[in-house]
Amino acid sequence: MATELPIIDRVSDEYFMGEALRQAARAYAHDEVPVGCVIVRQNRIIARAANQVELLKDATAHAEMLAISQAQVAAGDWRLTDCTLYVTKEPCPMCAGAIVHVRCARVVFGAPDLKGGAAGGAMNVLQFPTLNHRAEITAGVREDECRHLLKSFFQERRLAAATGTAASDLIDATRSGEKPGPESE
């Protein structure tokens, strides 16, 4: 009896969130808050981005904002009415505002943000009744993986601060199995 391989559904929310997770892992590797985003149109990824706030020294360089700019170029229009945005963490108010302005049809996110999320966590900008557009929201897709990546990143940051180790050194040491800490120890 042959073992059947699982079917990979390349048009499912889980698949596209996996692509967003790949972008989040890139951000993590570059010592950025690990948030990744992809934008899909007609079942094809037209934009992908990871947070680049630290790299660009730009508070607006969130994954969603960067992906929206790419998607507008790919679509040849500032309106993204037939697109779905996948992001590993619930969008903040800035990103949610941009999503509304470009009239994105749907937003799918992984980890909720109860303190600052603007897709139902702390507030709901994406479906605010007086705005000219409301996006459909699907929450919790691959939530455990998205949450784990964020928790790991911030735990490493706190440990680095407590031990006086640079966060990037701590990440390298953790990945190589070394005990993190100042070199003087």
Disulfide bonds with the S-S distance in Angstrom:
none
